[in-house]
Amino acid sequence: MLKSDRYLQPLSPSQAIQFNQGNNDGEEGGLNLGQVGATLRRRALLVVGITGVVATAAVLKAKTDPPAYQGSFEILTEPVTGESKAIANVPQTLGSVTAPESSTETTIQVLQSRRVLNPVIKELQAKYQQKYPEMEFTYESIVGGLNIASKKQNVNILEVEYISPNEEITRDFLSAVARAYLNYSLAERRNDVEQAIKFVEQQRVPLEQRVKMWQERLRAIRQQNNLVDPASRSQEISTQINVFTQQRIENRVQLEQMVSKYQDLQKELTQQPGAAASFSILSENARYQKILDQIQSIDADIAKRGSIFTNQEEGMQRLAEQKSTMIGMLDTEKARVNRDFQSRIQELRARDASLEDKINNLNSYLRALAAVNRDYDNIQQELKIANDALTQFTSKQQALRIEYAQRLQPWRSLDPEFTKVQKPEAVSDSAKRNLALGGLLGLLLGTGAALVVDKLSNVFYTSKDLKEATGLPLLGVVPLRKELAVKKQDSLAAGLPQAARASFFEVFRSLYTNILLLGSDSPIRSLVISSADQGDGKSTVAIHLALAAAAMGQRVLLVDANLRFPSLHQRVGLMNIQGLTDVISADLDWSNVIERSPLEDNLYLMSAGPIPPDSVRLLASQKMQDLMNEMHDSFDLVIYDTPPVVGFADANLLAANTNGMVLVAGLGKLKRTMFQQALEEMQISGTPLLGMIANKSKEAAPAAYSYYQQYYRQTMSAERITGDKDSVEASVPKVK
């Protein structure tokens, strides 16, 4: 077995396989117009066939249909009349509401109903049954030719169209239907108004009773609480409370001041009369101050007279008696001042208590008044609602009575004569129309069928589909060349035009370059070329890849390891006398078995040899592993062509001893399920995977491919012209 350190480590299938995820991502991406276009190109015959069949059927149907007469008229369902103008400003009239689109659809259904059309059908039966016995005058036959639709520009205009094989019946039916529709509109309008008036009258009675009830409750609450407006009364009480509160505050200030003065007065009264004179409260009393001044004057006289006389002297005793009398008067004045302060304090306290009682009473009344005010507001609100409802129903009743008095038909015909009937040649010329409609319908059906068939085929058609569905590296895209299918020796060289061969060969040069770039750390020296199924072109890819590598100076060995169906020797033009089977089973020297390819000097081929009974046993043997090691050391690149992956273990066995496997996918043939199965088998076996090659691509050629073709043609043309000129000059003799 090859040593692992000699090879790069490519993506394993468990890391690279994203088949299911790729499918889901593609579906979630929405509609891909490019894929749809490619699908339609692939299924062009199916689309054209279905389109032709449907269009032909439509034309045949148009030619087999009997001639028909078409008539029509228009009805204005919301006309502007003098009466409608008169009630336009009256609220709640039925005619003032514009009918919505849904109402128009309902009206059309009613006009097509048996209720409206049966009288017209009976009229036609009585008039034309004997005259035209072949005609059917049933509801189903009449409705089949009747079409009613509203105009897009104005939903209030209904266009009535009728088609029948008889011109006279068509004209009479339209006239009868027009009259029936106008009569229906008048009857329906009057019926609606009558029902509305009846409903309004029924609703007015409980509304009037309700208004009276709330009026009575409003009167009662006013009478019980002796008020007209609770809100204004509450405001008045609140104002009184504020006034009394302010008065109480001022009274308490006076009371505190008076109590403070009273306390100061008590201090003054405990002092001696002489000392008391210095206090401010008693000094402010004029009577007290006058008595005190007289006492001081008597004291001065006593002091003056006492310096001369004794106390027993008559003048001295008289002064003493005056002083005693004045002191009594002073004590009396003190008591009077004290009583006066006490009286004023008591008066202020009584006033404070009175104000407090008034404030408390008013607050209690205000709280009770709040509950009354709430009930009052509720009653007023209910009364207003009842009055508004009664006023509205009264207005409705008046408006409806005005509307009921209208005598004109609500609808109006815009075609009074009802004679617009076209002849068969103007109506039955529908072959072209059916052809266009049939072609369009066939195209749609064909497109749908093509998409469904392409989806059910479950096949890869483009390299983009392959890459998006798997998520694996795409090493290259090989264009489809039908000439390569010819199994001849010259098919690889002379089977294609020279320019095509060169450009086609350039694709494999690019493919080999991409494979070389995979081995950035260690070069790729051996690989297995396989596919999921037969017919994907893996052998062709293997040969051309080997030729491209050999042309780039590499010594390449191409091994036909397909021991079940060997074919490389036929494609290269060699004999399959001895090969890989003989080397393993007969111990032949492999260097004597390989042959140089006649197509390229650096290319060698080891054919498969005789087909063994058990190829897997040979490929899994130790001799095969040793042989692969020896060939790996002797050549720059070894390419193994193997059987398909699905159903055979050969490719997985060989790939385990190489740098990896390259899967070839044949576009337009390979099914997704088959490719998914191949990837799953590789994942189970742990086979290293280098990437994929999209073969047999019908897509537009890459830019490099097209450029190389153009460049080659220009080069060859220039060489041809130069060669022709030289030959002409050589053939003309020179003149001396």
C-alpha positions in Angstrom: 0.0 0.0 0.0 1.2 3.5 -0.8 2.5 5.5 2.2 0.1 8.3 3.3 2.9 10.9 3.6 3.5 10.7 -0.1 0.0 12.0 -1.0 -2.1 15.0 -0.3 -5.3 14.5 1.7 -8.3 15.4 -0.5 -11.8 15.9 0.7 -13.4 12.8 2.1 -16.9 12.0 0.9 -18.3 12.7 4.5 -16.8 16.2 4.2 -17.8 17.0 0.6 -21.1 15.2 0.0 -23.9 17.8 0.3 -26.2 16.2 -2.2 -29.4 16.5 -0.2 -28.5 19.9 1.1 -27.7 21.2 -2.4 -31.1 20.1 -3.6 -32.8 21.8 -0.7 -30.9 25.0 -1.2 -31.8 25.0 -4.9 -35.5 24.6 -4.1 -35.4 27.4 -1.5 -33.8 29.8 -3.9 -37.0 30.2 -5.8 -37.6 30.1 -9.5 -34.5 30.1 -11.6 -35.3 31.6 -15.0 -32.1 30.2 -16.5 -33.0 26.7 -15.6 -36.5 27.1 -16.8 -35.2 28.4 -20.2 -32.8 25.4 -20.5 -35.6 23.0 -19.6 -37.9 24.5 -22.3 -35.1 24.2 -24.9 -34.6 20.6 -24.0 -38.3 19.8 -24.2 -39.0 22.1 -27.1 -40.7 19.3 -29.1 -43.1 18.5 -26.2 -44.0 22.2 -25.8 -44.5 22.6 -29.6 -46.6 19.4 -29.8 -49.0 20.3 -26.9 -49.3 23.9 -28.2 -50.2 22.7 -31.7 -52.7 20.2 -30.4 -54.5 22.6 -28.2 -54.5 25.4 -30.8 -55.9 23.0 -33.5 -58.6 21.8 -31.1 -59.6 25.4 -30.4 -59.8 26.3 -34.1 -61.9 23.2 -34.9 -64.3 24.0 -32.1 -64.7 27.6 -33.4 -65.5 26.2 -36.9 -68.0 23.7 -35.6 -69.9 26.1 -33.3 -73.2 27.3 -34.8 -73.5 31.0 -35.7 -74.8 33.2 -33.0 -76.4 36.6 -32.6 -75.2 38.9 -29.9 -77.1 41.7 -28.3 -76.4 44.0 -25.3 -77.6 47.0 -23.4 -76.5 49.0 -20.4 -78.3 49.9 -17.2 -77.4 52.7 -14.8 -78.1 51.4 -11.3 -77.5 54.7 -9.5 -79.0 57.5 -11.7 -79.0 61.2 -10.7 -82.6 62.4 -10.7 -84.4 65.5 -9.5 -85.8 63.5 -6.5 -82.4 62.1 -5.7 -81.0 65.7 -5.7 -83.8 66.7 -3.3 -82.9 64.1 -0.8 -79.2 64.3 -1.3 -78.8 66.5 1.8 -81.2 64.5 3.9 -79.2 62.2 6.2 -79.7 58.4 6.4 -81.5 57.9 3.1 -81.0 54.6 1.3 -80.1 56.2 -1.9 -77.3 58.3 -0.3 -75.1 55.3 0.2 -73.0 54.2 -2.7 -73.1 50.4 -3.3 -69.7 48.7 -2.8 -68.2 46.3 -5.3 -69.3 43.3 -3.3 -72.9 44.6 -3.4 -72.6 44.9 -7.2 -71.6 41.3 -7.5 -74.6 40.3 -5.3 -76.9 42.3 -7.6 -75.5 40.5 -10.7 -76.2 37.1 -9.0 -79.7 38.2 -8.2 -80.4 39.4 -11.8 -79.3 36.0 -13.1 -81.5 34.1 -10.6 -84.7 32.2 -11.4 -86.8 34.6 -9.5 -86.1 37.4 -12.0 -85.6 35.4 -15.2 -88.5 32.9 -14.9 -91.2 35.4 -15.9 -89.1 36.4 -19.0 -88.6 32.8 -19.9 -92.3 32.0 -19.7 -93.0 35.0 -21.9 -90.6 33.6 -24.5 -92.1 30.2 -24.3 -95.6 31.4 -24.9 -94.5 33.5 -27.9 -91.9 31.3 -29.7 -92.4 27.7 -28.6 -94.6 26.8 -31.5 -92.7 29.1 -34.0 -89.3 27.6 -33.1 -89.8 24.1 -31.8 -86.1 23.3 -32.1 -85.2 26.0 -29.6 -85.0 25.2 -25.8 -86.6 27.8 -23.6 -85.3 26.6 -20.2 -83.6 28.5 -17.5 -80.3 26.6 -18.0 -80.2 27.3 -21.8 -81.1 31.0 -21.3 -78.6 31.6 -18.5 -75.9 29.9 -20.6 -76.0 32.8 -23.2 -76.6 35.6 -20.6 -73.6 37.5 -19.3 -73.9 40.5 -16.8 -70.8 42.5 -15.8 -70.1 45.9 -14.3 -67.8 48.3 -16.1 -64.4 49.0 -14.7 -64.7 52.7 -15.2 -68.0 52.9 -13.3 -69.3 50.0 -11.2 -72.8 51.6 -11.3 -73.2 50.7 -15.0 -74.1 47.1 -15.7 -73.6 45.7 -19.2 -76.0 42.9 -20.1 -75.0 40.7 -23.0 -77.0 37.8 -24.6 -76.1 35.4 -27.3 -78.4 33.0 -29.1 -78.7 31.5 -32.6 -81.9 33.5 -33.4 -81.9 37.2 -34.0 -85.6 37.8 -33.2 -85.4 35.9 -30.0 -82.2 37.7 -29.0 -83.8 41.2 -29.5 -87.1 40.2 -27.7 -85.3 38.6 -24.8 -83.1 41.7 -24.3 -86.2 44.0 -24.3 -88.0 41.7 -21.9 -85.0 41.4 -19.6 -84.5 45.2 -19.6 -88.1 45.8 -18.5 -87.9 43.1 -15.9 -84.7 44.5 -14.5 -86.1 48.1 -14.3 -89.3 46.8 -12.6 -87.2 44.7 -10.3 -85.2 47.8 -9.3 -88.4 49.8 -8.5 -90.0 46.9 -6.6 -86.8 46.2 -4.6 -86.3 49.9 -3.8 -89.9 50.4 -2.5 -89.7 47.1 -0.6 -86.5 48.2 1.0 -87.9 51.6 2.0 -91.1 50.0 3.4 -89.0 47.6 5.5 -86.8 50.4 6.7 -89.8 52.6 7.6 -91.3 49.8 9.6 -88.1 49.1 11.4 -87.6 52.8 12.3 -91.2 53.1 13.6 -90.7 50.0 15.8 -87.5 51.4 17.2 -88.9 54.8 18.0 -91.4 53.6 20.6 -88.8 52.2 23.1 -86.5 55.2 22.4 -89.3 57.7 23.4 -90.0 55.7 26.5 -86.4 55.7 27.4 -86.1 59.5 26.9 -89.1 60.0 29.3 -87.7 57.7 31.9 -84.3 59.5 32.0 -86.1 62.9 32.1 -88.2 61.8 35.1 -85.1 60.6 36.9 -83.3 63.9 36.2 -86.3 65.9 37.6 -86.4 63.7 40.7 -82.7 64.1 41.6 -83.0 67.9 41.2 -86.1 68.0 43.5 -84.6 65.7 46.1 -81.4 67.7 46.5 -83.0 71.1 45.9 -80.5 72.1 43.2 -80.5 73.0 39.5 -77.0 72.2 38.5 -74.9 70.0 40.9 -71.7 71.2 39.3 -72.3 74.9 40.0 -73.5 74.0 43.5 -70.3 72.1 44.2 -68.3 75.1 43.0 -70.2 77.4 45.3 -69.7 75.1 48.3 -66.0 74.8 47.5 -65.7 78.6 47.5 -67.4 78.8 50.9 -65.1 76.2 52.3 -62.1 78.2 51.1 -63.4 81.4 52.7 -64.1 79.8 56.0 -60.7 78.1 56.0 -59.0 81.4 55.4 -61.0 83.0 58.2 -60.1 80.2 60.6 -56.4 80.7 59.8 -56.7 84.4 60.5 -58.6 83.8 63.8 -56.0 81.3 65.0 -53.3 83.8 64.4 -55.2 86.4 66.5 -55.8 83.8 69.2 -52.1 82.9 69.4 -51.2 86.5 69.6 -53.8 87.2 72.3 -52.6 84.2 74.4 -49.1 85.4 74.2 -50.1 88.9 75.4 -52.1 87.3 78.2 -49.1 85.4 79.4 -47.0 88.6 79.4 -49.8 90.3 81.3 -49.7 87.7 84.0 -46.0 88.3 84.4 -46.6 92.1 84.7 -49.3 91.6 87.3 -47.0 89.8 89.7 -44.6 92.8 89.8 -44.8 95.8 92.0 -46.6 98.8 90.7 -43.5 100.8 90.2 -41.8 97.9 88.3 -44.9 97.1 86.4 -44.9 100.5 84.8 -42.0 99.4 82.6 -44.0 96.6 81.0 -45.5 97.3 77.6 -48.9 95.7 78.0 -50.1 97.7 81.1 -48.3 100.8 79.9 -50.5 100.7 76.9 -53.6 101.0 79.1 -54.3 104.7 79.6 -56.5 104.4 82.7 -53.9 102.2 84.4 -51.1 104.6 83.5 -53.1 107.6 84.7 -53.7 105.9 88.1 -50.1 104.9 88.3 -49.1 108.5 87.6 -51.3 109.8 90.4 -49.8 107.3 92.8 -46.3 108.5 91.9 -47.4 112.1 92.4 -48.8 111.3 95.8 -45.6 109.5 96.7 -43.7 112.6 95.7 -45.9 114.8 97.9 -45.6 112.4 100.8 -41.8 112.4 100.4 -41.8 116.2 100.3 -44.1 116.7 103.2 -42.5 113.9 105.2 -39.3 115.8 105.3 -41.1 118.5 107.3 -43.9 116.6 109.2 -44.4 113.3 110.8 -46.7 110.6 109.7 -49.3 111.6 112.3 -49.6 115.0 110.9 -53.0 115.5 109.3 -51.7 116.3 105.9 -49.5 113.2 105.9 -52.4 111.0 106.9 -54.6 112.5 104.2 -51.9 111.8 101.5 -51.6 108.2 102.9 -55.4 107.8 102.5 -55.2 109.1 98.9 -52.5 106.7 98.1 -54.3 103.8 99.6 -57.4 104.7 97.5 -55.4 105.0 94.3 -53.7 101.6 94.9 -57.2 100.1 95.2 -58.2 101.7 92.0 -55.0 100.3 90.4 -55.7 96.8 91.5 -59.3 97.1 90.2 -57.9 98.2 86.9 -55.5 95.3 86.8 -58.4 92.9 87.4 -60.4 94.6 84.7 -57.6 94.3 82.1 -57.1 90.6 83.0 -60.8 89.9 82.6 -60.8 91.7 79.3 -57.9 89.5 78.0 -59.7 86.4 79.2 -62.9 87.4 77.5 -61.2 88.1 74.2 -59.3 84.8 74.3 -62.5 83.0 75.0 -64.2 84.8 72.1 -61.5 83.8 69.6 -61.6 80.2 70.7 -65.4 80.1 70.3 -65.0 81.6 66.8 -62.4 79.0 65.9 -64.7 76.1 67.0 -67.6 77.7 65.0 -65.5 77.9 61.9 -64.3 74.3 62.3 -67.9 73.1 62.5 -68.9 75.0 59.5 -65.9 73.7 57.4 -66.7 70.1 58.5 -70.3 70.4 57.7 -69.6 71.9 54.2 -67.1 69.1 53.5 -69.6 66.5 54.4 -72.2 68.2 52.2 -69.6 68.4 49.4 -68.9 64.7 49.6 -72.6 63.9 49.4 -73.0 66.3 46.6 -70.2 64.6 44.6 -72.2 61.3 44.6 -75.3 63.3 43.6 -73.2 65.0 40.8 -72.0 61.6 39.5 -75.5 60.2 39.3 -76.6 63.5 37.7 -73.9 63.3 35.0 -74.8 59.6 34.3 -78.4 60.5 33.9 -77.6 63.4 31.7 -75.3 61.3 29.5 -77.9 58.5 29.2 -80.6 61.2 28.4 -78.3 62.7 25.7 -77.7 59.3 24.1 -81.4 58.5 24.1 -82.2 62.0 22.6 -79.6 61.6 19.9 -80.9 58.1 19.0 -84.4 59.4 18.9 -83.4 62.4 16.8 -81.5 60.1 14.4 -84.4 57.7 14.0 -86.8 60.6 13.5 -84.5 62.0 10.7 -84.4 58.5 9.2 -88.1 58.2 9.3 -88.6 61.6 7.6 -85.9 60.8 4.9 -87.4 57.4 4.2 -90.9 58.8 3.8 -89.4 61.3 1.3 -87.7 58.5 -0.5 -90.8 56.3 -0.5 -92.6 59.1 -2.3 -90.3 58.7 -5.3 -92.2 57.3 -8.3 -89.4 57.0 -10.8 -87.6 53.7 -11.3 -84.2 53.7 -9.5 -82.4 52.2 -12.5 -82.3 53.7 -15.9 -81.6 52.1 -19.3 -78.8 53.7 -21.3 -80.1 52.0 -24.5 -83.9 52.5 -24.6 -84.5 50.8 -28.0 -82.7 47.5 -27.2 -81.9 46.9 -30.9 -78.2 46.6 -30.7 -77.9 43.0 -32.1 -75.0 42.0 -34.2 -75.2 39.5 -37.2 -73.4 36.2 -37.3 -70.5 37.4 -39.4 -69.7 40.0 -36.8 -69.9 37.6 -33.9 -69.0 34.1 -35.1 -65.7 35.1 -36.6 -63.9 33.6 -33.6 -61.5 31.2 -35.3 -58.6 33.7 -35.0 -59.5 34.5 -31.4 -59.7 30.8 -30.6 -56.4 30.2 -32.3 -54.7 32.9 -30.2 -56.3 31.7 -27.0 -55.7 28.0 -27.8 -52.1 28.8 -28.7 -51.6 30.6 -25.4 -53.3 27.9 -23.4 -51.3 25.2 -25.3 -48.1 27.1 -24.6 -48.9 27.3 -20.9 -49.8 23.6 -20.8 -46.8 22.6 -22.8 -44.5 24.7 -20.5 -46.0 23.1 -17.5 -45.8 19.6 -18.9 -42.1 20.2 -19.9 -41.2 21.4 -16.4 -43.0 18.4 -14.9 -41.4 15.8 -17.2 -38.0 17.4 -16.7 -38.4 17.3 -13.0 -39.5 13.7 -13.0 -36.6 12.7 -15.2 -34.3 13.6 -12.2 -31.2 14.0 -14.5 -28.2 16.4 -14.4 -28.3 18.6 -17.5 -25.7 21.3 -16.7 -22.5 21.6 -14.8 -24.2 24.2 -12.6 -26.9 21.7 -11.5 -24.2 19.1 -10.7 -22.1 21.6 -8.7 -25.1 23.0 -6.8 -26.6 19.6 -6.0 -23.4 18.0 -4.7 -21.2 20.8 -3.4 -18.1 18.9 -4.7 -15.1 20.6 -6.5 -15.7 20.8 -10.3 -12.4 20.2 -11.9 -13.5 20.8 -15.5 -16.3 20.7 -18.1 -15.9 18.6 -21.2 -18.1 19.7 -24.1 -20.2 17.1 -26.0 -18.5 15.7 -29.2 -20.5 13.1 -31.0 -17.5 12.1 -33.1 -15.8 10.6 -30.0 -18.4 7.9 -29.7 -16.9 6.2 -32.8 -14.6 3.5 -31.6 -11.8 3.8 -34.1 -8.2 4.4 -33.8 -8.4 7.6 -35.8 -11.3 8.9 -33.8 -9.0 10.4 -31.4 -7.0 12.2 -34.0 -8.7 12.3 -37.4 -12.3 12.0 -36.3 -12.5 15.7 -35.5 -11.6 18.7 -37.6 -8.1 20.0 -36.9 -9.4 23.2 -35.2 -11.9 21.2 -33.2 -9.3 18.7 -32.1 -7.0 21.4 -30.9 -9.6 23.3 -29.0 -11.1 20.1 -27.6 -7.6 18.9 -26.5 -7.1 22.3 -24.8 -10.0 21.5 -22.4 -8.0 18.5 -21.1 -4.9 20.5 -20.7 -6.9 22.9 -18.5 -8.3 19.9 -16.6 -4.9 18.4 -15.9 -3.7 21.8 -14.7 -6.6 22.0 -12.3 -5.7 18.5 -11.0 -2.1 19.6 -10.5 -3.2 22.6 -8.5 -4.9 20.4 -6.1 -1.6 19.0 -4.9 0.0 22.2 -3.6 2.0 20.5 -0.8 2.7 17.2 -2.5 2.1 16.4 -6.2 -0.6 14.1 -7.5 1.1 11.1 -8.9 -1.8 8.6 -9.3 -5.5 8.8 -9.6 -8.5 6.7 -10.5 -11.0 7.8 -13.2 -14.5 6.3 -12.6 -18.1 7.2 -12.9 -21.4 6.4 -11.2 -22.9 4.4 -14.1 -22.0 3.1 -17.5 -21.9 5.4 -20.5 -20.7 8.6 -18.7 -17.5 8.7 -20.9 -14.9 7.9 -18.2 -12.7 5.9 -20.5 -12.7 8.8 -23.1 -11.9 11.3 -20.3 -9.1 9.0 -19.0 -7.4 8.7 -22.5 -7.6 12.4 -23.2 -6.4 13.4 -19.8 -3.5 11.0 -20.2 -2.7 12.5 -23.6 -2.8 16.1 -22.2 -0.4 15.2 -19.4 1.9 13.4 -21.8 1.8 16.4 -24.2 2.9 18.6 -21.2 6.1 16.6 -20.8 4.9 14.1 -18.1 5.7 10.4 -18.4 2.2 9.0 -18.1 1.0 5.4 -17.6 -2.6 4.7 -18.5 -3.8 1.4 -16.8 -6.9 -0.3 -18.0 -8.1 -1.6 -14.6 -11.6 -2.3 -16.0 -11.1 -6.1 -15.9 -14.8 -6.6 -16.5 -15.1 -4.7 -19.8 -11.7 -3.6 -21.1 -11.8 -1.1 -23.9 -8.7 1.2 -23.7 -6.6 -0.9 -26.1 -9.3 -0.5 -28.8 -9.5 3.3 -28.4 -5.7 3.7 -28.5 -5.2 1.2 -31.3 -3.2 -1.5 -29.5 -3.6 -5.3 -29.0 -4.8 -6.8 -25.7 -2.6 -9.8 -25.7 -1.1 -9.4 -22.2 -2.0 -7.0 -19.6 -2.7 -6.3 -15.9 -4.3 -9.7 -15.3 -1.2 -11.5 -16.5 1.1 -9.3 -14.4 -0.8 -10.2 -11.2 -1.6 -13.8 -11.8 1.4 -15.0 -13.8 4.1 -12.9 -12.1 5.2 -11.2 -15.4 7.4 -8.2 -15.4 5.1 -5.3 -15.8 7.8 -3.3 -17.8 7.5 -6.0 -20.5 3.7 -5.7 -20.6 3.3 -1.9 -21.0 3.3 -0.5 -24.5 4.0 3.0 -25.9 1.0 4.7 -27.3 1.2 5.5 -31.0 -0.6 8.8 -30.3 2.0 10.3 -27.9 5.6 9.3 -27.1 5.3 10.0 -23.3 2.1 8.0 -23.0 2.3 4.3 -22.1 -0.6 1.9 -21.8 -1.1 -1.3 -19.7 -4.0 -3.1 -21.2 -6.4 -5.2 -19.1 -5.4 -8.6 -20.5 -7.7 -11.6 -20.3 -10.9 -11.1 -18.3 -10.4 -12.9 -14.9 -13.2 -14.8 -13.2 -12.9 -12.7 -10.0 -11.4 -9.2 -10.7 -12.0 -7.9 -7.1 -9.7 -10.7 -5.7 -6.9 -9.7 -8.1 -7.3 -5.9 -7.4 -7.4 -6.5 -3.6 -4.3 -8.7 -3.6 -0.9 -7.7 -2.1 0.7 -8.1 -5.6 -1.6 -5.4 -6.9 -0.6 -3.0 -4.1 3.1 -3.7 -4.7 2.6 -3.2 -8.5 0.9 0.1 -7.9 3.8 1.3 -5.7 6.4 0.3 -8.4 4.4 2.1 -11.2 4.0 5.1 -9.0 7.7 5.4 -8.5 8.5 4.9 -12.2 6.1 7.4 -13.8 5.1 11.0 -13.2 1.4 10.2 -13.4 -0.5 6.9 -13.3 -4.2 6.9 -14.4 -6.4 3.9 -13.7 -9.6 3.4 -15.7 -12.0 1.4 -13.6 -15.6 0.1 -13.8 -18.4 2.3 -12.4 -18.7 2.8 -8.7 -22.3 1.7 -8.3 -22.5 -2.1 -8.2 -18.7 -2.7 -8.3 -16.0 -2.4 -5.7 -13.0 -2.2 -8.1 -12.8 1.6 -8.2 -12.9 2.0 -4.4 -10.2 -0.7 -3.9 -7.8 1.0 -6.3 -8.6 4.6 -5.1 -7.5 3.7 -1.6 -3.9 3.2 -2.9 -3.8 6.4 -5.0 -4.1 10.1 -4.4 -7.8 9.9 -4.9 -10.7 9.4 -7.3 -12.0 11.7 -10.0 -15.7 11.1 -10.8 -17.0 11.6 -14.3 -20.6 12.7 -14.6 -22.3 12.3 -18.0 -24.6 15.3 -18.3 -28.0 14.6 -19.9 -27.8 11.0 -18.9 -26.7 10.6 -15.3 -29.6 10.4 -12.8 -29.4 12.2 -9.5 -30.3 9.1 -7.5 -27.5 7.1 -9.2 -24.9 9.8 -8.5 -26.1 10.0 -4.9 -25.8 6.3 -4.5 -22.2 6.4 -5.8 -21.3 9.1 -3.3 -22.8 7.2 -0.5 -20.8 4.1 -1.4 -17.7 6.1 -1.5 -18.5 7.6 1.9 -19.0 4.2 3.4 -15.7 2.8 1.9 -13.8 6.0 2.9 -12.6 6.6 -0.7 -10.7 9.9 -1.1 -12.3 12.2 -3.7 -10.4 14.7 -5.7 -13.4 16.2 -7.5 -15.8 15.8 -10.5 -15.6 16.2 -14.3 -18.8 17.3 -16.1 -18.7 15.4 -19.4 -20.9 15.7 -22.5 -21.9 19.3 -21.7 -24.2 21.0 -24.2 -23.8 24.4 -22.6 -22.2 27.3 -24.3 -18.4 26.7 -24.7 -16.2 28.5 -22.2 -14.5 31.7 -23.3 -11.1 30.1 -23.4 -12.4 27.2 -25.5 -14.0 29.6 -28.0 -11.0 31.9 -28.1 -8.7 29.0 -28.8 -10.8 27.8 -31.7 -10.9 31.3 -33.2 -7.2 31.7 -32.7 -6.4 28.4 -34.3 -8.6 29.1 -37.3 -6.9 32.5 -37.8 -3.4 31.0 -37.5 -4.2 28.2 -39.9 -5.7 30.7 -42.4 -2.6 32.9 -42.3 -0.3 29.9 -42.8 -2.5 28.7 -45.7 -2.3 32.1 -47.4 1.5 32.3 -46.8 2.0 28.8 -48.1 -0.1 29.5 -51.3 1.8 32.7 -52.0 5.1 30.9 -51.7 4.0 28.1 -54.0 2.8 30.6 -56.6 6.1 32.5 -56.5 8.0 29.3 -56.8 6.0 28.3 -59.9 6.6 31.6 -61.7 10.0 31.8 -63.5 12.2 34.7 -62.7 12.8 37.3 -65.5 16.4 38.4 -66.0 
